[in-house]
Amino acid sequence: MSRQTFIFVSAPALDADLMHLVEQALGGQFIRAEGSDPYIRVGTVAVYIGSHEFDDDDIAWPQGSDIPRQSQYPAMIEIRDTGGNLRHQQGIASKIFAALRSTGRYRAVFIDDMQKILDSYSPAE
């Protein structure tokens, strides 16, 4: 079973600005196929964007409090390498996360396989 990488973002699920930012970061355009969330292919990596149904209490910050994924991070970007290359998968995810951070606009949480928080960002308020 392959591991997935997720980035949860404080934007509406199909926010046009968020989608454009991801497209710029990856140098492609989202494909909208019936029955699927919009996605971009980067070689063997598929990047999906959409909403999610994860509850606020499914995973916690290192400090112990729950991550409010459903209430404060409604958009989910899912990154998976169909060839199972985790390093490549996380490299693509890192590009997206860096682009999100560079805008200074979105709160984001970068999670490996719903098990480990790799990074997080919250703009200065």
Secondary structure as the mmCIF struct_conf table of DSSP 4:
data_model
#
loop_
_struct_conf.conf_type_id
_struct_conf.id
_struct_conf.beg_label_comp_id
_struct_conf.beg_label_asym_id
_struct_conf.beg_label_seq_id
_struct_conf.end_label_comp_id
_struct_conf.end_label_asym_id
_struct_conf.end_label_seq_id
STRN STRN1 THR A 5 VAL A 9
BEND BEND1 SER A 10 ALA A 11
TURN_TY1_P TURN_TY1_P1 ALA A 13 LEU A 14
HELX_RH_AL_P HELX_RH_AL_P1 ALA A 16 LEU A 26
TURN_TY1_P TURN_TY1_P2 GLY A 27 GLY A 27
BEND BEND2 GLY A 28 GLY A 28
STRN STRN2 ILE A 31 ILE A 31
TURN_TY1_P TURN_TY1_P3 GLU A 34 GLY A 35
BEND BEND3 SER A 36 SER A 36
STRN STRN3 TYR A 39 VAL A 42
TURN_TY1_P TURN_TY1_P4 GLY A 43 THR A 44
STRN STRN4 VAL A 45 GLY A 50
TURN_TY1_P TURN_TY1_P5 ASP A 56 ASP A 57
BEND BEND4 ASP A 58 ILE A 59
STRN STRN5 ALA A 60 ALA A 60
TURN_TY1_P TURN_TY1_P6 PRO A 62 GLN A 63
BEND BEND5 GLY A 64 GLY A 64
HELX_LH_PP_P HELX_LH_PP_P1 SER A 65 SER A 65
STRN STRN6 ASP A 66 ASP A 66
HELX_LH_PP_P HELX_LH_PP_P2 ILE A 67 ILE A 67
HELX_RH_AL_P HELX_RH_AL_P2 ARG A 69 GLN A 72
STRN STRN7 ALA A 75 ASP A 81
TURN_TY1_P TURN_TY1_P7 THR A 82 GLY A 83
HELX_RH_AL_P HELX_RH_AL_P3 LEU A 86 THR A 103
TURN_TY1_P TURN_TY1_P8 GLY A 104 GLY A 104
STRN STRN8 ALA A 108 ASP A 112
TURN_TY1_P TURN_TY1_P9 ASP A 113 GLN A 115
STRN STRN9 LYS A 116 TYR A 121
#
